[in-house]
Amino acid sequence: MQSWITNFMEQFGYLGVFLMIALENVFPPIPSEVILPFGGFMTTYTDLTIPGVVAAATVGSVLGAVVLYGIGLLLDVEKLEKIVERWGHILRVTKADIHRADAWFDKYGYWTVLFCRMIPLVRSLISIPAGMSNMKFWLFLLFTTIGTLIWNIILITVGAALGESWEDITHFIGIYSNIAYAVIGMGIVIFVILFIRKKRRA
């Protein structure tokens, strides 16, 4: 897949960067840690510039995020309530649980979107719960753009700095991803434990 991505980007330049990163947001298995550093490397031997690649990647990322946000809108809280009505007794989830989770995302969702936009894989999927919670679109767009811009600038700049060794960054991104996933996993476990304890006390 990597060779196909890099060949496509070399052939289509800014448009290739835009399309690849838009697809990466909708289909997370396509790795941004290949697209962005290679885009930076391309600025060292083509007419592409770092600001141009950053702009193309950012527009593509935001477009992909908006698509997933729209999917989240289709899977809103009301639809989840219907699922809970039918299967809640098996899943041990109530409508009140759904509303509490929705309220939490309403309160902290903007910062969650901002920071998650800088974590591989999660950076794409976070747009779905944002849509499901009916997060204000303009705020979603703002925090998504800020987080995306930071991520893009870092990886593209590093790719340009490394030059032909741009692939070296994938190793460090892998370590960073594992640490981030571990922290998220621990957070989820702690949340579940506290949630279960609260339910038992109630």
GUDREN-478407 format. One line per 8 residues: their letters; for each residue x, y, z of N, C-alpha, C, CB. Coordinates in steps of 0.2 Angstrom, whole numbers, padded with zeros to 4 digits. Each point is the difference from the previous one (the first is absolute). Last residue first. Glycine has a CB too. Layout:
% GUDREN-478407
a) X Y Z X Y Z X Y Z X Y Z; ...
% end
This chain:
% GUDREN-478407
arrkkrif) -0129 0014 0218 -0006 0003 -0002 -0005 -0006 0001 0004 0009 -0008; 0018 -0014 0010 -0002 0004 0006 -0007 0003 -0001 0012 0003 0001; -0002 -0015 -0019 -0002 -0004 0005 -0002 0003 0007 0009 -0008 -0005; -0002 0021 -0015 -0007 -0004 -0001 -0001 -0005 0006 0002 0001 -0012; 0018 0010 0013 -0005 0005 0000 -0007 -0003 -0001 0008 0009 -0003; 0011 -0022 -0001 0000 0002 0007 -0006 0004 0002 0012 -0002 0001; -0006 -0002 -0024 -0004 -0006 0003 -0001 0001 0008 0006 -0007 -0009; 0006 0024 -0003 -0007 0000 -0002 -0004 -0006 0003 0004 0005 -0011
livfivig) 0019 -0002 0014 -0003 0005 0004 -0008 0000 -0002 0011 0007 0000; 0003 -0022 -0012 0000 -0002 0007 -0004 0005 0004 0011 -0005 -0002; -0007 0010 -0021 -0005 -0005 0001 -0001 -0002 0007 0003 -0004 -0011; 0013 0020 0006 -0006 0003 -0001 -0006 -0006 0001 0005 0009 -0008; 0018 -0015 0008 -0001 0004 0006 -0008 0003 0000 0012 0003 0001; -0004 -0014 -0021 0000 -0005 0006 -0002 0004 0006 0008 -0008 -0005; -0003 0021 -0013 -0007 -0003 -0001 -0001 -0005 0005 0001 0001 -0012; 0020 0010 0012 -0005 0005 0001 -0007 -0004 0000 0007 0010 -0004
mgivayai) 0012 -0022 -0003 -0001 0001 0008 -0005 0005 0002 0012 -0002 0000; -0008 0000 -0023 -0003 -0007 0002 0000 0001 0008 0005 -0006 -0010; 0005 0024 -0001 -0007 0000 -0001 -0004 -0006 0003 0002 0006 -0011; 0022 -0005 0012 -0003 0005 0004 -0008 0000 -0001 0011 0007 0000; 0001 -0021 -0014 0001 -0002 0007 -0004 0004 0005 0011 -0006 -0003; -0008 0013 -0020 -0006 -0005 0001 0000 -0003 0007 0002 -0003 -0012; 0016 0018 0007 -0007 0004 0000 -0006 -0005 0001 0005 0009 -0008; 0017 -0018 0005 0000 0004 0007 -0007 0003 0000 0012 0002 0000
nsyigifh) -0007 -0012 -0020 -0001 -0005 0005 -0001 0003 0007 0007 -0008 -0007; -0002 0022 -0012 -0007 -0003 0000 -0001 -0005 0005 0000 0002 -0012; 0022 0007 0010 -0005 0005 0003 -0007 -0002 0000 0008 0009 -0005; 0008 -0023 -0005 0001 0000 0007 -0004 0005 0003 0012 -0002 -0001; -0012 0001 -0022 -0003 -0006 0003 0001 0000 0007 0003 -0006 -0010; 0006 0024 -0002 -0007 0000 0001 -0003 -0006 0003 0000 0008 -0010; 0023 -0008 0005 -0002 0004 0006 -0008 0001 0001 0012 0006 -0001; -0004 -0018 -0018 0002 -0003 0006 -0002 0004 0006 0010 -0006 -0006
tidewseg) -0013 0016 -0015 -0005 -0005 0001 0002 -0004 0007 -0003 -0001 -0013; 0018 0017 0003 -0005 0002 0005 -0005 -0005 0002 0002 0012 -0005; 0015 -0015 -0012 0002 -0002 0007 -0005 0003 0005 0012 0001 -0004; -0013 0002 -0020 -0003 -0006 0003 0002 -0001 0007 -0001 -0005 -0012; 0011 0022 -0001 -0007 0002 0002 -0003 -0006 0004 -0001 0009 -0009; 0023 -0004 -0003 -0001 -0005 0006 -0007 0002 0003 0013 0000 0002; -0004 0012 -0020 -0001 -0006 -0003 -0001 -0005 0006 0007 0003 -0010; -0011 0020 0019 0002 -0001 -0007 -0001 -0008 -0002 0008 0010 0000
laagvtil) -0011 0004 0021 0004 -0006 0000 0002 -0002 -0007 -0007 -0004 0009; -0006 0024 -0004 0007 0000 0003 0004 -0006 -0001 -0005 0008 0008; -0017 -0007 -0016 0004 0005 -0004 0007 0000 0003 -0010 0007 -0003; -0006 -0018 0015 0001 -0004 -0006 0004 0004 -0005 -0011 -0005 0001; 0004 0015 0019 0005 -0005 0002 0002 -0004 -0007 -0005 -0001 0012; -0012 0017 -0014 0006 0003 0002 0006 -0005 0001 -0007 0010 0004; -0016 -0018 -0006 0003 0003 -0007 0007 0003 0001 -0012 0002 -0004; 0000 -0009 0024 0003 -0006 -0004 0002 0002 -0007 -0008 -0007 0006
iinwiltg) 0000 0024 0009 0005 -0004 0003 0003 -0005 -0005 -0005 0002 0012; -0014 0011 -0018 0006 0004 0000 0006 -0004 0002 -0007 0010 0002; -0015 -0020 0000 0003 0000 -0007 0007 0004 -0001 -0012 0000 -0004; 0000 -0001 0025 0002 -0007 -0002 0004 0001 -0007 -0009 -0006 0007; -0002 0025 0001 0006 -0001 0004 0003 -0007 -0002 -0005 0006 0010; -0015 0000 -0020 0005 0004 -0002 0007 -0001 0003 -0009 0009 -0003; -0011 -0020 0010 0002 -0002 -0006 0006 0004 -0003 -0011 -0004 -0003; 0000 0011 0022 0003 -0006 0002 0003 -0003 -0006 -0008 -0002 0009
ittfllfl) -0005 0021 -0012 0006 0002 0004 0004 -0007 0001 -0006 0010 0006; -0015 -0012 -0017 0005 0003 -0004 0007 0002 0004 -0010 0005 -0007; -0009 -0014 0018 0003 -0005 -0005 0005 0003 -0004 -0011 -0006 0000; -0001 0020 0014 0005 -0004 0004 0003 -0006 -0004 -0007 0003 0010; -0009 0012 -0020 0006 0004 0002 0005 -0005 0004 -0008 0010 0001; -0013 -0019 -0009 0005 0002 -0006 0006 0003 0003 -0010 0001 -0008; -0007 -0006 0023 0003 -0006 -0002 0005 0002 -0006 -0010 -0007 0003; -0003 0024 0004 0005 -0001 0005 0004 -0007 -0001 -0007 0006 0008
wfkmnsmg) -0011 0000 -0022 0005 0005 -0001 0006 -0001 0005 -0008 0008 -0005; -0012 -0021 0006 0004 -0002 -0006 0006 0005 0000 -0010 -0005 -0006; -0002 -0004 0028 0000 0006 -0004 0005 -0001 -0006 -0005 0008 0010; -0003 -0030 0002 0004 0005 0001 -0001 0006 -0005 0009 -0008 0005; -0021 -0014 -0001 -0002 0006 -0003 0004 0006 0002 -0012 -0004 0000; 0015 -0020 0004 -0002 0004 0006 -0002 0007 -0002 0008 -0005 0007; -0001 -0011 -0023 -0005 -0003 0004 -0002 0004 0005 0005 -0011 -0003; 0014 0018 -0010 -0007 0001 -0003 -0006 -0003 0004 0007 -0001 -0011
apisilsr) 0014 -0002 0020 -0001 0007 0000 -0006 0001 -0004 0012 0003 0000; -0004 -0025 0001 -0003 0002 0006 -0002 0008 0000 0006 -0010 0006; 0006 0003 -0025 -0006 -0003 0000 -0004 0001 0007 0005 -0009 -0008; 0018 0016 0003 -0005 0005 -0003 -0007 -0003 0000 0009 0004 -0008; 0011 -0015 0015 -0003 0004 0005 -0005 0005 -0003 0011 0000 0006; 0003 -0016 -0018 -0006 -0003 0003 -0004 0005 0005 0005 -0011 -0002; 0017 0016 -0009 -0006 -0001 -0005 -0006 -0001 0003 0008 -0004 -0008; 0012 0005 0021 -0001 0006 -0003 -0006 0000 -0005 0012 0003 0002
vlpimrcf) -0004 -0023 0008 -0005 0004 0004 -0001 0007 -0003 0004 -0006 0011; 0013 -0006 -0022 -0006 -0004 0000 -0006 0004 0004 0007 -0011 0000; 0017 0021 0006 -0002 -0004 -0006 -0006 -0005 0001 0012 0000 -0003; -0008 0024 0015 0001 -0007 0002 -0002 -0004 -0006 -0002 0002 0012; -0002 0022 -0009 0007 -0001 -0001 0002 -0007 0002 0002 0012 0002; -0024 -0003 -0001 0002 0001 -0007 0008 -0001 -0001 -0010 0008 -0001; -0001 -0009 0022 0000 -0006 -0003 0001 0000 -0008 -0008 -0003 0008; 0007 0023 0007 0006 -0005 0001 0000 -0006 -0003 0000 0005 0011
lvtwygyk) -0018 0010 -0015 0006 0004 -0001 0006 -0005 0001 -0005 0011 0003; -0017 -0018 0003 0001 0000 -0007 0007 0003 -0002 -0012 0001 -0002; 0005 -0001 0024 0002 -0007 -0002 0001 0000 -0007 -0007 -0004 0009; 0000 0024 0000 0007 -0001 0001 0002 -0007 -0001 0000 0008 0009; -0022 -0002 -0012 0004 0004 -0005 0008 -0001 0001 -0009 0009 0001; -0009 -0020 0013 0002 -0003 -0007 0004 0004 -0004 -0011 -0004 0001; 0002 0006 0023 0007 -0001 -0002 0002 -0002 -0007 0001 -0003 0012; -0024 0008 -0004 0004 0004 0004 0007 0000 -0002 -0008 -0002 0009
dfwadarh) -0008 -0012 -0020 -0002 0007 -0001 0005 0005 0004 -0012 -0003 -0002; 0014 -0020 0005 0003 0002 -0006 -0002 0007 -0002 -0001 -0012 -0004; -0009 0003 0023 0007 0000 0001 0004 0003 -0006 -0001 -0010 0008; -0022 0005 -0009 0001 0006 0004 0007 0001 0001 -0011 -0001 0005; 0004 -0019 -0015 -0001 0006 -0005 0002 0007 0003 -0009 -0007 -0006; 0009 -0013 0020 0006 0000 -0005 -0001 0006 -0005 0001 -0012 0001; -0019 0009 0013 0006 0002 0004 0006 0000 -0004 -0004 -0005 0010; -0016 -0003 -0019 0000 0007 0001 0006 0003 0004 -0013 -0001 -0001
idaktvrl) 0011 -0023 -0003 0001 0004 -0006 0000 0007 0001 -0005 -0009 -0006; -0001 -0004 0024 0007 0000 -0001 0002 0003 -0007 0000 -0011 0006; -0022 0010 0000 0003 0005 0005 0008 -0001 -0002 -0009 -0001 0009; -0005 -0015 -0019 -0001 0007 -0003 0004 0005 0004 -0011 -0003 -0005; 0020 -0021 0009 -0007 0003 0000 0001 0007 -0004 -0003 -0005 0012; 0016 -0021 -0010 0001 0007 -0001 -0007 0003 0000 0010 -0001 -0007; -0002 -0023 0007 0000 0004 0007 0002 0007 -0001 0004 -0010 0005; -0008 -0008 -0022 0007 0004 0000 0001 0004 0007 -0002 0002 -0012
ihgwrevi) -0018 -0015 0008 0006 -0004 -0001 0006 0003 0001 -0007 -0007 -0008; -0013 0019 0009 0000 -0005 0006 0006 -0005 -0001 -0013 0002 0001; 0009 0015 -0018 0003 0002 0006 0000 -0005 0006 -0004 0011 -0004; -0006 -0012 -0020 0006 -0004 0002 0003 0002 0007 0002 -0002 -0012; -0022 0013 0002 0000 -0007 -0002 0005 -0004 0003 -0005 0004 -0011; 0004 0019 0015 -0006 -0002 0002 -0001 -0008 -0002 -0005 0012 -0002; 0025 0000 -0004 0000 -0002 0007 -0007 -0002 0002 0008 0009 0002; -0006 -0001 -0024 0004 -0007 0001 0000 -0002 0007 0007 0004 -0010
kelkevdl) -0017 0016 0005 -0004 -0005 -0003 0003 -0007 0001 -0005 0008 -0008; 0017 0012 0014 -0005 -0002 0005 -0005 -0005 -0002 0000 0012 0003; 0017 -0004 -0018 0003 -0004 0005 -0005 -0002 0005 0010 0006 -0002; -0017 0009 -0014 0000 -0007 -0003 0004 -0004 0005 0001 0004 -0012; -0003 0018 0018 -0007 -0003 -0001 0001 -0007 -0002 -0005 0011 -0002; 0024 0003 0003 -0002 -0003 0006 -0006 -0004 0000 0006 0009 0005; 0006 -0007 -0029 0000 0004 0006 -0003 -0003 0006 -0002 0009 -0008; 0012 -0014 -0016 -0001 -0004 0006 -0001 0004 0006 0008 -0009 -0006
llgigylv) -0006 0021 -0014 -0005 -0006 -0002 -0001 -0005 0006 0003 0002 -0012; 0014 0015 0014 -0006 0003 0000 -0006 -0005 -0001 0005 0011 -0003; 0017 -0018 0000 -0001 0001 0007 -0007 0003 0001 0012 0000 0003; -0003 0000 -0025 -0002 -0007 0002 -0002 0000 0007 0008 -0005 -0008; 0001 0025 0001 -0007 -0001 -0003 -0002 -0007 0002 0003 0008 -0009; 0019 -0003 0015 -0005 0003 0004 -0007 0000 -0002 0009 0008 0002; 0008 -0017 -0016 -0001 -0004 0006 -0005 0003 0005 0011 -0005 -0002; -0004 0018 -0017 -0004 -0006 -0002 -0002 -0005 0006 0006 0001 -0011
vaglvsgv) 0008 0018 0015 -0007 0002 -0001 -0004 -0006 -0002 0004 0012 -0003; 0019 -0015 0004 -0003 0000 0007 -0007 0002 0000 0011 0003 0004; 0002 -0003 -0024 -0002 -0007 0002 -0003 0000 0007 0010 -0004 -0007; -0003 0025 -0001 -0006 -0003 -0005 -0001 -0007 0003 0003 0007 -0010; 0015 0003 0020 -0006 0003 0002 -0006 -0002 -0004 0006 0010 0004; 0016 -0017 -0011 -0002 -0003 0007 -0007 0003 0002 0013 -0001 0003; -0004 0010 -0023 -0002 -0007 -0001 -0002 -0003 0007 0007 -0001 -0010; 0002 0023 0010 -0007 0000 -0003 -0003 -0007 -0001 0003 0010 -0006
taaavvgp) 0019 -0009 0014 -0005 0003 0005 -0007 0000 -0003 0009 0007 0006; 0010 -0013 -0020 -0002 -0005 0005 -0005 0002 0005 0012 -0004 -0001; -0004 0020 -0015 -0004 -0005 -0003 -0002 -0006 0005 0006 0003 -0011; 0007 0015 0019 -0006 0002 -0002 -0004 -0005 -0003 0004 0011 -0001; 0018 -0016 0006 -0004 0001 0006 -0007 0002 -0001 0011 0003 0006; 0004 -0003 -0024 -0002 -0007 0002 -0004 0000 0006 0011 -0004 -0005; -0003 0025 -0003 -0004 -0003 -0004 -0003 -0007 0002 0005 0007 -0009; 0013 0004 0021 -0007 0003 0001 -0005 -0003 -0004 0005 0010 0003
itldtytt) 0017 -0018 -0007 -0003 -0002 0006 -0007 0003 0002 0012 -0002 0004; -0005 -0001 -0030 0003 0004 0006 -0004 -0003 0006 0002 0010 -0007; 0004 -0019 -0020 -0005 0001 0005 0004 0003 0006 -0006 -0010 -0003; 0015 0003 -0018 -0002 0007 0000 -0004 0001 0006 0001 0002 -0012; 0017 -0022 0013 -0005 0002 -0005 -0002 0008 0001 -0005 -0012 0000; 0020 -0001 0014 0003 -0002 -0007 -0006 0002 -0005 0007 -0009 0005; -0009 0013 0019 0007 0000 -0001 0003 -0001 -0007 0001 -0004 0012; -0024 0002 -0003 0002 0007 -0001 0007 0001 -0001 -0009 0003 0008
mfggfpli) 0000 -0025 -0003 -0002 0002 -0007 0002 0008 -0001 -0009 -0009 -0001; 0009 -0001 0023 0006 -0002 -0004 0000 0002 -0007 0001 -0010 0007; -0020 0013 0007 0006 0005 0002 0006 -0002 -0004 -0005 0001 0011; -0013 -0015 -0014 -0002 0007 -0003 0005 0005 0002 -0012 -0003 0001; 0014 -0018 0009 0002 -0001 -0007 -0002 0007 -0004 -0001 -0013 0000; -0005 0011 0023 0007 0001 -0001 0002 -0001 -0007 0002 -0005 0011; -0025 0003 -0008 0002 0006 0002 0008 0001 0000 -0010 0001 0007; -0001 -0022 -0012 -0002 0005 -0005 0003 0007 0002 -0011 -0006 -0002
vespippf) 0014 -0013 0016 0003 -0001 -0006 -0001 0006 -0005 -0001 -0013 0001; -0009 0011 0020 0007 0001 0002 0004 -0002 -0007 -0003 -0003 0012; -0021 0001 -0011 0002 0007 -0001 0008 0001 0001 -0012 0004 0004; -0002 -0027 -0012 0004 0004 0005 0002 0007 -0002 0004 -0011 0003; -0025 -0007 -0008 0004 0004 -0004 0004 0004 0005 -0007 0000 -0010; -0010 -0012 0019 0006 -0004 -0001 0005 0003 -0005 -0008 -0010 0002; -0014 0021 0005 0006 0001 0004 0006 -0005 -0002 -0008 0004 0009; -0012 0008 -0022 0002 -0007 0000 0007 -0001 0004 -0006 -0003 -0011
vnelaiml) -0005 0024 0009 -0006 -0004 -0001 0002 -0007 0001 -0005 0008 -0008; 0023 0007 0008 -0005 0002 0006 -0006 -0004 0000 0004 0011 -0001; 0012 -0013 -0016 0003 -0003 0006 -0005 0002 0006 0012 0001 -0005; -0017 0007 -0017 -0001 -0007 0001 0002 -0003 0006 0001 -0001 -0012; 0005 0023 0008 -0007 0000 0001 -0002 -0007 0000 -0002 0010 -0006; 0024 -0006 0001 -0001 0001 0007 -0008 0000 0002 0011 0007 0000; -0004 -0011 -0023 0003 -0005 0005 -0002 0002 0007 0009 -0003 -0008; -0014 0019 -0008 -0004 -0006 -0001 0002 -0005 0005 -0002 0002 -0012
fvglygfq) 0015 0018 0011 -0007 0001 0002 -0004 -0006 0000 0001 0011 -0004; 0020 -0013 -0005 0001 0001 0007 -0007 0001 0003 0011 0005 -0001; -0009 -0005 -0022 0001 -0007 0003 0000 0000 0007 0006 -0003 -0010; -0007 0024 -0001 -0007 -0004 -0001 0001 -0007 0003 -0003 0007 -0010; 0022 0006 0008 -0004 0003 0006 -0007 -0004 0000 0006 0011 -0001; 0010 -0024 -0014 0002 0006 0004 -0005 0002 0005 0006 0004 -0010; -0006 -0023 -0007 -0005 0005 0000 0002 0006 0004 -0008 -0009 -0002; 0023 -0010 -0002 -0003 0001 -0006 -0005 0006 0000 0001 -0012 -0002
emfntiws) 0010 0004 0022 0005 0003 -0005 -0003 0002 -0007 0009 -0007 0006; -0023 -0004 0010 0002 0007 0002 0005 0003 -0004 -0002 -0003 0012; -0004 -0020 -0016 -0005 0004 -0001 0001 0008 0002 -0008 -0010 0002; 0024 -0006 0003 0000 0000 -0007 -0006 0005 -0002 0005 -0011 -0002; -0003 0005 0025 0006 0004 -0002 0000 0002 -0008 0006 -0004 0010; -0022 -0012 -0001 -0001 0007 0002 0005 0005 -0002 -0006 -0006 0010; 0009 -0017 -0015 -0006 0003 -0004 -0001 0007 0002 -0005 -0012 -0001; 0021 0000 0013 0003 0002 -0006 -0006 0003 -0005 0009 -0009 0001
qm) -0015 0000 0021 0004 0006 0000 0003 0002 -0007 0003 -0003 0012; -0016 -0017 -0009 -0004 0006 0000 0004 0006 0000 -0009 -0006 0006
% end
